[in-house]
């Protein structure tokens, strides 16, 4: 039984993710790739398609593609080839894009995602090919003219093409999030979707189970996972309404308007033969040695899924907590550094995770900051947990210390001393406080003796209040129980 059916329709989704390869220069020229430069300042003679200019392949971009292929469990092809994809664009001076249509650098692969019910699903990847980006047309500077910025022309891209394995917008979003996380972990792409460094084209169709697939619509250039989910949800409903009204879905390219939440027709969808692909005569086939592939594989960092499993096994975290921490490499690195700074790393690991996912995330969300913008050293989170673990302060007092630490960036040890927040662990002082509480609340004491044992919490609270929140909770409970049970 297919649980993903919507009004009896099965949704078929495949994604093409365009990831800008993290390199300092373009795919076939030495022009820089920095974002935000003045228009047309990062353009070589080759980028501008001047006569006689020849491409020179960026070998580091090739290494990054190999690294990505290994990380997504794909096969690195020892022989791949570049082709010309011919079409006219004002911002593509040569009149063609260099890509890898027939012999891509990576074949196959997969990514496992976590479904809403907690189960895993494997989503297959068809291939990864390298290609150059086009420039950018700007239409909003003058009313009667368009302007061309060629800074992006020739930027190295990987197009990561999935199989049509996704059956809902949720699965598509989880796939992109997982892929983005892998790319960031291995340093192959910084995945800044706002800068266009990661863009998604979504192919979507609907059909009744056990019938041929319907015509697909391609939604182009989606630049956030939220917009991807919104675009797919809208397109699913649109296609169902169209088909149920007796109209056919044309094969077309559509754009998503994030302001209206709707997709609209851009153009009819081209077929591969419309682009007149042929091998690029200026570039030899790319031949890779096994030693080069092995070297890159051996240098690959720990991947998100492996790190999550290690967090669960070594630090005894829940799968949810480990997933959230690992979802951002910066956060995962921060967490591990804090754990390693603790007096007892293994024993403190769960508490440190709780503080990061709770109080720290709440502060960052409220201030709209990321974890790199914190001004106090990472070790201070560990020091705070140490103070709780060795019973210098209580968990309640720790929140006061944390708030002060956020505001002043001071060491929590110094804050505790300065404010006199050390936990009271003198048995005589605690017993005196309890005696006073019992003396001042004879009615409640009588009720407790009569069987209303729920009042035990009342006495604990009153004692803690009398000690200004600094009493050792465990000692208070033990002494109080001993006195009340006499």
C-alpha positions in Angstrom: 0.0 0.0 0.0 1.3 3.5 -0.9 0.8 5.8 2.0 1.9 8.8 0.0 -1.1 8.9 -2.3 -2.9 12.2 -2.5 -6.6 11.8 -3.5 -5.6 8.6 -5.2 -2.7 10.2 -7.1 1.0 9.2 -6.7 3.5 12.0 -6.9 6.8 11.5 -8.7 9.6 13.9 -7.9 13.2 14.1 -9.1 15.6 16.9 -8.3 18.6 18.5 -10.1 20.7 20.3 -7.6 23.2 22.8 -9.0 26.0 23.2 -6.5 28.7 25.8 -7.0 32.0 24.1 -6.5 34.1 25.7 -3.8 37.1 26.9 -5.8 39.0 30.2 -6.0 38.9 30.3 -9.9 36.4 29.4 -12.6 36.1 26.0 -14.3 38.0 26.9 -17.5 39.7 30.2 -16.7 41.7 31.8 -13.9 39.1 34.4 -13.1 38.1 34.6 -9.4 34.8 33.3 -8.1 34.2 35.7 -5.1 30.6 36.8 -4.7 29.5 40.4 -4.7 32.2 42.0 -6.9 31.4 44.9 -9.2 29.7 43.7 -12.4 32.0 42.4 -15.1 35.2 42.6 -13.0 35.8 38.9 -12.8 35.8 38.2 -16.6 38.7 36.9 -18.6 39.0 36.9 -22.4 37.9 33.2 -22.3 34.8 34.0 -20.2 33.9 36.7 -22.7 34.3 34.2 -25.5 36.9 36.2 -27.3 38.2 34.5 -30.6 41.0 32.1 -30.1 40.6 31.7 -26.4 40.9 28.1 -25.2 39.6 26.4 -21.9 42.0 25.2 -19.3 40.4 22.7 -16.8 40.5 23.6 -13.1 42.0 20.4 -11.6 40.9 21.4 -8.1 37.3 21.5 -9.2 37.7 18.0 -10.5 39.0 16.9 -7.1 36.0 18.5 -5.5 33.6 16.5 -7.8 35.5 13.3 -7.1 35.2 14.0 -3.3 31.5 14.6 -3.7 31.0 11.4 -5.7 32.7 9.3 -3.0 30.7 11.1 -0.2 27.3 10.3 -1.9 28.3 6.6 -2.4 28.7 7.0 -6.2 31.1 5.5 -8.7 33.9 7.8 -9.9 34.3 7.2 -13.6 37.9 7.1 -14.6 37.0 8.4 -18.1 34.6 11.3 -18.5 34.1 13.8 -21.3 33.0 17.4 -21.8 30.2 18.3 -24.3 28.9 21.5 -25.7 25.2 22.3 -25.0 24.2 24.8 -27.7 21.6 27.5 -27.0 21.4 31.2 -27.1 21.5 33.2 -24.0 22.4 36.9 -23.9 24.6 36.1 -20.8 26.3 33.2 -22.5 28.8 34.9 -24.9 30.0 31.7 -26.5 26.5 30.5 -27.4 27.1 27.2 -25.7 27.6 25.8 -22.3 30.3 23.2 -21.6 28.8 20.3 -19.6 29.0 16.5 -19.4 26.0 15.1 -21.1 27.0 11.6 -22.1 30.0 10.6 -19.9 29.7 12.3 -16.5 32.4 12.2 -13.8 30.2 10.4 -11.3 27.6 7.6 -11.8 25.1 6.4 -9.3 25.0 7.0 -5.6 22.4 7.4 -2.9 21.4 9.4 0.2 19.5 8.1 3.2 16.9 10.4 4.7 14.8 10.1 7.9 11.1 10.0 7.3 8.4 11.6 9.5 7.6 8.2 11.1 11.2 7.7 12.1 12.1 5.2 9.4 14.8 5.6 6.8 14.4 5.8 3.0 17.2 5.5 0.5 17.0 8.0 -2.4 19.1 7.1 -5.4 21.3 9.5 -7.4 21.6 9.0 -11.1 24.8 10.9 -11.7 26.9 14.1 -11.1 28.3 16.1 -13.9 30.4 19.2 -14.0 29.5 22.2 -16.0 30.1 26.0 -16.3 27.5 28.5 -15.2 26.1 31.3 -17.4 26.2 35.0 -16.6 23.4 37.1 -15.3 20.9 39.4 -17.1 19.8 42.4 -15.1 16.4 43.9 -16.1 15.6 46.4 -13.3 18.2 49.1 -13.8 16.7 51.0 -16.7 13.1 50.8 -18.1 14.1 50.1 -21.8 17.4 48.2 -21.5 18.8 45.0 -20.0 22.3 44.7 -18.7 24.7 41.8 -18.6 27.0 40.8 -15.7 29.4 38.1 -16.7 31.0 37.6 -13.3 29.2 34.2 -13.0 30.0 33.1 -16.5 32.2 30.1 -16.2 31.7 29.5 -12.4 32.2 25.8 -11.8 29.1 23.8 -11.0 28.2 20.3 -10.1 24.8 19.2 -11.2 23.6 16.4 -8.9 20.8 14.6 -10.6 18.6 12.3 -8.5 16.4 9.4 -9.6 12.7 10.1 -9.5 12.4 8.4 -6.1 10.7 11.1 -4.0 7.0 10.8 -3.4 6.3 14.0 -1.4 7.6 17.5 -0.8 8.8 16.4 2.6 11.1 13.8 1.1 12.4 16.3 -1.5 13.2 18.8 1.2 14.9 16.2 3.4 17.0 15.1 0.4 18.2 18.6 -0.3 19.0 19.2 3.4 21.0 16.0 3.7 22.8 16.6 0.4 23.6 20.2 1.5 25.0 18.9 4.8 27.3 16.5 3.1 28.6 19.1 0.7 29.3 21.5 3.6 31.0 18.8 5.6 33.4 17.9 2.8 34.0 21.5 1.8 32.9 21.0 -1.8 30.3 23.8 -1.7 29.5 26.4 0.9 25.8 25.9 0.0 24.7 29.5 0.6 21.4 29.4 -1.2 20.8 33.1 -0.9 24.0 33.8 -3.0 22.9 31.2 -5.5 25.6 28.8 -4.6 23.0 26.0 -4.3 20.0 26.0 -6.6 17.4 23.3 -7.2 15.3 22.4 -10.3 12.4 20.2 -9.3 10.8 17.8 -11.8 7.3 16.7 -10.8 4.5 14.7 -12.3 1.4 12.7 -11.0 -0.2 9.5 -12.1 -2.5 6.8 -10.8 -0.6 3.8 -9.3 0.2 1.1 -11.9 -0.3 3.5 -14.8 2.4 5.3 -16.9 4.0 8.4 -15.4 2.4 11.7 -16.4 4.0 14.6 -18.2 6.4 16.4 -15.9 6.8 20.0 -15.1 10.2 21.4 -14.2 10.3 24.2 -11.6 13.5 26.1 -12.1 16.0 27.9 -9.8 14.5 27.4 -6.4 16.9 28.9 -3.8 15.7 27.7 -0.4 14.4 24.5 1.1 11.3 26.3 2.3 10.5 27.6 -1.2 11.2 24.0 -2.5 8.5 22.6 -0.2 6.0 25.4 -1.0 6.6 25.1 -4.8 6.1 21.4 -4.8 3.0 21.5 -2.6 1.4 24.1 -4.9 2.4 22.2 -8.1 1.0 18.9 -6.7 -2.4 20.5 -6.1 -2.3 22.3 -9.4 -1.6 19.2 -11.4 -4.3 17.2 -9.6 -6.9 19.9 -10.2 -5.9 20.2 -13.9 -6.0 16.4 -14.6 -9.3 15.9 -12.6 -10.8 18.7 -14.7 -10.0 16.8 -17.9 -7.0 18.9 -18.9 -3.6 17.6 -19.9 -0.4 18.6 -18.1 2.0 19.9 -20.8 5.7 19.2 -20.5 7.0 22.6 -19.5 9.4 24.7 -17.4 7.8 26.8 -14.7 9.0 29.4 -12.2 8.0 29.7 -8.5 6.9 33.1 -7.1 7.7 33.1 -3.4 5.5 36.1 -2.8 2.3 34.5 -4.1 3.3 30.9 -3.4 2.4 29.9 -7.0 4.2 28.5 -10.0 3.7 29.9 -13.5 4.7 28.9 -17.0 8.1 30.0 -18.2 8.5 28.0 -21.5 7.8 24.7 -23.1 10.3 22.0 -21.9 13.1 21.3 -24.4 14.3 17.8 -25.2 18.0 16.9 -25.2 18.2 17.0 -29.1 17.1 20.6 -29.0 20.5 21.5 -27.6 22.6 19.8 -30.3 25.1 18.3 -27.9 28.5 17.2 -29.3 31.9 16.6 -27.7 33.8 19.8 -27.0 36.7 19.8 -29.5 38.9 22.0 -27.3 38.9 19.6 -24.3 40.4 16.1 -24.2 38.6 13.3 -22.3 39.2 13.5 -18.6 41.2 10.5 -17.5 41.6 9.8 -13.8 44.2 7.6 -12.1 43.1 5.3 -9.4 45.8 6.6 -7.1 44.2 10.1 -7.3 40.8 8.7 -6.4 42.2 6.7 -3.5 44.1 9.7 -2.1 40.9 11.9 -2.1 39.0 9.0 -0.5 41.5 8.6 2.3 41.5 12.4 3.0 37.7 12.5 3.2 36.5 13.9 6.6 33.9 12.2 8.8 30.5 12.5 7.1 27.3 13.6 8.8 25.7 10.1 9.1 28.8 8.6 10.6 29.2 11.5 13.0 25.5 11.2 14.1 26.0 7.5 14.9 29.2 8.3 16.8 27.4 10.9 18.9 24.7 8.4 19.7 27.1 5.6 20.6 29.9 7.6 22.4 27.9 10.5 24.0 24.6 8.6 24.6 22.5 11.2 22.8 19.1 10.5 21.4 18.8 10.2 17.7 16.8 13.5 17.6 19.5 15.4 19.5 22.3 13.9 17.5 20.5 14.7 14.2 20.0 18.4 15.2 23.6 18.8 16.3 25.1 17.2 13.2 22.7 19.1 10.8 25.1 22.0 11.0 28.8 21.2 10.9 29.6 24.5 12.8 27.3 23.5 15.6 28.6 19.9 15.7 32.2 21.2 15.9 31.2 23.6 18.6 29.6 20.8 20.6 32.6 18.5 20.3 35.0 21.2 21.4 32.8 21.9 24.4 32.6 18.2 25.3 36.4 17.8 25.1 36.8 20.9 27.4 34.7 19.3 30.2 36.3 17.7 33.2 34.5 14.5 32.5 33.7 14.5 28.8 31.6 11.3 28.6 29.6 12.1 31.7 29.0 15.7 30.7 28.2 15.1 27.0 24.5 14.8 27.4 24.2 17.9 29.6 26.3 20.0 27.2 24.0 18.9 24.4 21.0 19.9 26.4 22.4 23.4 27.1 23.3 24.0 23.5 20.0 22.7 22.1 18.0 24.5 24.8 19.3 27.7 26.4 21.9 28.5 23.7 19.7 27.9 20.7 16.9 29.9 22.3 19.2 32.9 22.7 20.6 32.6 19.2 17.1 32.4 17.7 15.9 35.3 19.7 18.8 37.5 18.7 18.8 36.1 15.1 22.5 35.1 15.4 24.5 32.0 14.5 26.8 30.2 16.8 30.0 31.7 15.3 28.9 35.1 16.6 29.1 34.2 20.2 31.8 36.2 22.0 32.6 33.9 24.9 35.0 30.9 24.4 33.4 27.5 23.6 34.9 26.1 26.8 32.6 28.2 29.0 29.7 25.9 28.2 31.7 23.0 29.5 32.8 25.0 32.6 29.1 25.8 33.3 28.2 22.1 33.1 31.3 21.2 35.3 29.9 23.6 38.0 26.6 21.7 38.0 28.3 18.2 37.8 30.5 18.9 40.9 27.6 20.5 42.7 29.1 23.9 43.0 25.8 25.3 41.7 22.3 23.9 41.0 20.7 23.6 37.6 18.4 26.5 38.5 21.3 28.8 39.5 23.1 27.7 36.3 20.4 29.5 34.3 21.2 32.7 36.1 24.9 32.2 35.5 24.3 31.4 31.8 22.3 34.7 31.4 25.2 36.6 32.9 27.7 34.8 30.8 25.8 35.7 27.6 25.6 39.3 28.6 29.2 39.8 30.0 31.1 37.0 28.2 32.7 36.3 31.6 33.9 32.9 32.8 31.0 31.1 34.6 33.5 30.3 37.4 34.1 34.0 38.0 30.4 34.8 37.8 29.6 32.3 40.5 32.3 33.7 42.8 31.4 37.3 42.1 27.7 36.9 42.8 28.2 34.4 45.6 26.1 31.7 44.0 28.1 28.7 45.3 25.7 25.9 46.3 25.3 25.5 50.1 26.4 22.0 51.0 26.8 22.5 54.8 24.5 19.9 56.4 24.0 22.1 59.5 22.9 25.2 57.5 20.5 23.1 55.5 19.1 21.4 58.6 18.6 24.8 60.3 16.7 26.1 57.2 14.4 23.0 57.2 13.7 23.3 60.9 12.7 26.9 60.3 10.4 26.0 57.4 8.7 23.2 59.4 8.3 25.6 62.4 6.7 28.3 60.2 4.3 25.9 58.5 2.7 23.8 61.2 -0.6 23.4 59.3 1.1 21.9 56.3 3.3 19.8 58.5 0.2 18.3 60.2 -1.4 17.6 56.8 1.7 15.9 55.7 1.7 13.7 58.8 -1.9 12.9 58.1 -1.0 11.4 54.7 -0.8 14.3 52.2 2.7 13.4 51.2 2.5 15.6 48.1 3.3 18.5 50.4 6.9 17.2 50.4 7.5 19.4 47.3 6.1 22.4 49.2 8.7 22.0 52.0 11.5 21.6 49.5 10.5 24.7 47.7 10.2 26.7 50.9 13.6 25.5 52.0 15.2 26.4 48.7 13.5 29.8 48.9 14.9 30.4 52.3 18.4 29.5 51.1 18.0 31.9 48.1 18.1 29.0 45.6 21.6 28.0 46.7 20.8 24.9 48.7 21.9 21.5 47.4 18.7 19.9 46.2 19.8 16.4 46.9 20.9 17.2 50.5 17.6 19.1 51.1 15.6 16.1 49.9 17.5 13.6 52.0 17.5 15.7 55.2 13.9 16.7 54.9 12.7 13.1 54.3 14.7 12.0 57.4 13.1 14.7 59.5 9.5 14.2 58.3 9.6 10.4 58.6 10.7 10.5 62.3 
